[in-house]
């Protein structure tokens, strides 16, 4: 049983930021859009997290992957409860592949029960923290989770993410206990946005 607030949502990864923002507006979801000028080297350009009854639209927007996820709110409000003024300033998105020996279930349990408290201890400048535990992959890479780590500024995220060199060492060592660091995709640094949900007629 998780000690964290949980909810089931879709995570829609897109190679096109405009398409992702359009889908977020249609569904009222939150969109994390890469701040990089070029995104071809990234696993995705944008990620939308939310709920919808239109899976076809999600599949169309999610050319880089569509996943059913359990969102765990580790720090701050759940993503769906954040209004525009409460959105994080800078976001690090970390796709994760489970440890090849321990497997998906045990790796996820360690991520949830052991790594989350450690991250709260070490990442003192983190303002929001979420774990997206992937329950089903419709399309896309064989990831097992996506961490959403947020700070007030990109400088904090890039240069003050750990409370000390020892803290950085502890985090890296712990990640190796539940993740396949060779197969996990690179980090995406993004901005967060939310749009008013489009109203359908009829």
N, C-alpha and C positions, 0 to 999 in steps of 0.2 A: 504494500500500500504506500503510495507516494505521499510525502509530507507537503508537497507543493500543490498549488492550484493547477488543475489540468483541464483541457478542453480539446476536442477533436476539430481539426481544421484542414483545409487544403493549403499546401505550399506549392506555388506555381513559379517555376524558374524560367526566365525568358532571356533570349539573346538580344532582344530589342526593347529598349527602355520605354519607347512610346507605346508599344503594344501592352507592356506590363502596366503602365499608368492608365491606359484605357480600360483594361480589365479590372484594375483596382477601383476605378470610378464606377464601373458597372455593378460591382459587388459590394462596395463600401469597405474593401479590405485595405490593409496597410501595405505600402510598396517601399521596398528598399532598393534604391537605384545607385549603381556604382558611380563613384566620383572620378573614376579614371577616364581620361580622354579617349583611350583605346581599350576595348574590352575583349578583343579576340583571344587574348591570353588567359582570360578568366573563365571559370566554369559556367558563369552566367553573368548577364549585364544587370539583371534586376530580379528580385524575388518578391512575390505577392503572397501575403498570408491572410486568409480570411475564410468565409463560408459562402457557399453558393449552391443552388440547386441546378445550375447549368454546367454540367461536366463537359459538354461539347465545347463551350466557350473557354473553359479552363484548359482543355487539351489544345485548342487553337493558339491560345496565348502562351502556353508553356512549352515552347519548342525545345527548351533545355531540360525539361523534366517536370512531371506532375506527381505529387506525393500526398497521401493521406497521412497526417501527422498528429501526434499528441503534443500539444503545446504545454510545456511546464513553465509556469511563471515562478522564477527563482528570486527575482528582485524587481520591485515596482509593481504596477498594475498589469493585468493581462493586456495583450496587444489590442484586443477589441474594446477595452475600456479606456484606452488613452485618447484624449482629445488632442487637437492640433497643438495646443500650448504645452502638452506633456510629452510630446515626441522627443526621442533622444537626439542629441546634437550630432553624433557620429556613431556609426554602426560597423562592427566587424562581424562578418558572416563566415562561419567555419564549417564547411561540409566534412562529415566524418564517416569513415568506413570502420566497422567493428574490428576488434582484434582478431587476427586469423586463427589463433589457438582457442581463445575463450569463447568465441562465437557471439552472435548478436544479442541474445538475451542476457548473458552474464555481463557483456560489455556495457549494455544499456543500464543495468542495475548499478554497476560501478560508477558510470557517468552521473546517474541520478543521485545515488546515496553517498558516494564518497567524493567525487570530483566537485559537485555543486557547492558543498560547504567549504571546500578548500579554495575554490574560485572566489567565493565571497570574502574569504580571509585575505587572499593575496591581491586581488584586483580591487584595491580600495577606491580607485577613481571610477569604477564602473557604476553607472547610474541605473541601468536596466540590464537584466540578464534573463534569457529564455533558452530552453532546450526544446528543439523540435525533434521528437523521437519518431522516426518514420515507421508507420504501421503497414503501409502498402505503397508499392511503387507502380503507378500506372504507366509512366514512361520515364526515361532518363537514366542516369548513372545508378549503380547499385550502392548508393549511400545508405547509411543506417541512421543518420541524424544530422542536424544542422544546429550549431550553437549560434546564438545571437547575443553578442557582447557589446554593450553600448557605453559610451563616455560622453562627457559634455562637449569635448572638442576632438578633432582629428589628431591634434598634437598629443593629447592625453592618451588616445588610443594607440598611437604609434610609438610614443616615447616614454610614457609614464603608466603603462599597462600593468606593471608589476610593482609591488611595494619595495622590492629589493632584489639584488642578484640571487640571493638565496631563495626568495620567493619564486623567481623565474625558474630556477633549477627544480624546485618542488613541483611546479605546474607541469613542466616538460616531462619529468619522470613519471608523474601520475598519468598524463595523457598516453604514454607508452603502455600503460597497463590495460587500457580499454580501447585504444584506437590503432588501426593500421596506418601508421604515419607515412608510409611510402605510397599507399593507394589513396589516401584522403586528399581531396582537392585543395588548392591554394585558397587562402583567405580573400574575401571580397570586402573592400571598404566602401561603405555606402552612406547616403543620406536617407532619412525616413520621411515619407509623405502620406497624407491621408486626404481623400476626396469625399465629397458628399455623394452618397449612393444615388445613381441615376434612377429616376422614377419611370417605371414602365406604364404605358397606357393600356387600357383594356382590362 
